[in-house]
Amino acid sequence: MQVAVIHTAFENAPQTVAFVDVGEMETNEALEYAFRWTNNVMGSWSIKKTELEASDGQLIENGDYNRNVTVMVERPDGMGLRSTSMGDQMLIGNTKYSVDMMGFSEV
């Protein structure tokens, strides 16, 4: 099963930014997993490298790399995408969910 992550909160038009493979997870667990792995916590979820170059030239581990995330959009400047935020949406099958302040609600 896959979750489509759609950034809508700060964009002029909705944009599908990722597909997250979630296996056979239950709906809420799948949404939480997709949310976590499309957030910049310890690196960049959308730069598909296990290591990133720090400002001093040192290589650091990209703690947000996840092979289950397929990035669908690249920024022209090569920077990573923003984190998934409240107001964005996720799609599982034909059911769309909104990212709420706490949790998710069906749209």
Secondary structure, DSSP 8 states (H G I E B T S, - for coil): -EEEEEE-SSSSS-EEEEEEE-TT--HHHHHHHHHHTTS-SSS-TTS--SEEE-TTS-EEE-TT--TTEEE----TTS-------TT-EEEETTEEEEE-SSSEEE-
